[in-house]
Amino acid sequence: MPERPSWKPEYSVRVEELDAQHKHLFSLIGKLFDAMAGANVRDISRNILSSLNDYAITHFSTEERLLLRFKYDDFSEQKREHDAFFDTIRDYEKNGSDTFEKDMLEFLNDWLSEHILKVDKKYATFLNNHGVK
């Protein structure tokens, strides 16, 4: 089982709204992690996963709106990453297995950390230079 995910200062993209949304995504993944330790794991984790999916739509829309507004050069990379996230979630849901929750948790934890550090951090200075804080 992976370590319980948590927000770290190095994940900051220096845009308050997006940092708050990233923190909420970590919180939802943390709830999924906690649910795996309890009873009714499958029912609880599916509900949390649904909430996470809904919130990811909100967050990705916010990011994409800001990046399009200021004509961010790497927008297509950001969009591709977001679309791949949802494709993977759908694949996990469709092809569930006995290790569904563990596999999903590992994917979510790794994806969010890596995505923020390698893709989202690229737009931090760009948005800050356009007055988005």
N, C-alpha and C positions, 0 to 999 in steps of 0.2 A: 504494500500500500504506500502511495506517495505521501510526502509530508503535507500537512494541512496548509493550503495556500493562504497567503496573506499579502496585503499591500505593503510595499517597501518604498521608501522615499526615492530610490533610483528609478521607479516607474513613472515618476511625474513627467508630464509633457508640458508643464508650466501653463496650462489652460485650465482654470478652475472647474469649469463645467465638465470637461472631459476627464480630468482627474477624479472628480466626484463620481462620475459614471464608471470609470475603471474600478474605483474602490467598491462600488456597489456590485459589479460583476465578480470581484474577488469574494465579497460577502456571500453571494449566491452560490459560488463554487464551494465556499466553506460550509454552507448549509447542506449541500449535497454530500460533502465529506462526512459531516456529523450524522446525516441520515443513514449513511452506510453502516454506522456502528450500532444502529437501533433496530427495533422490530419493524416489520412491514417495509423493509428496505425498498422493494420494487415500487410500491404505491407512492411512498413519500418521495423517492428520488425522481420518479416520473413527473410528479407535481412541481418539484423544484426545477427540473430540467425544462419544463414548460415555461415557468417563470423566467428562467435564464434565457431561453430562446426569445421570449417576448421582449425582455429588457435589451438583449443584444440587438434586436431590430431597432429599438429606440436609439441606442448608443451609436450604432453604425450609421444610422440616418443623420444623427447630429454631426458626426465626424465628416461624413460625405458632403453634407450641406455646406459646412464651413470650408472644406477643401475646394469644392466647386465654386463657391462664392469668390474665393481669392485666386482661382485658377492655378491650383497646386499642380506642379509638373508631374509628380508621381501619383496622381489620383488613380490611374488605372491599376497600379500595383496594390494600392489600398483597397480598391473595389474588388480586385481578384482575391485578395486575402479574405475579405469579408464573405464573398460568395463561397469560397472554399470551406470556410468555417461552417456555414449552413449546410453545404453538401455533406460534410463529414457527420454533422449532427443527424441529418436525415438517414445516412447510411447506418449509423449506430442504432437508431430507432427501428429502422426497417429490418436489420439483420441482427437483432438483439441476441445475446448469448448468455450463458451462465455467469460470465464475468462482465456483463454489460456495464454495471455501475462502476466497477473498478477501472475498466478500460475507458469509459467516458470521463471519469474523474481525472485520470492521467492525461488524457487528451486535452481537456479543458484547462487544467493547471499549466501544462506545458505550452499550449497554444497562447493563452493569455499573456503569460510572462514573456515568451519569445516575441509575440506580436507587438507588445508594447515596447520592448527594448530594441527590437530591430526594425520595425516598420513605423510605429506611431512616433517614436522619438525623432524620426526624420522631419516630421512636420512641426515640431515644437518651435523652433526658431522662426520658421516661415510664418506661422500664425502669429507669434509674438510680434514679428516685424510688421504685421498688418493690423496691429492694435488689439489682437485677441489675447486676453490674459485670463 
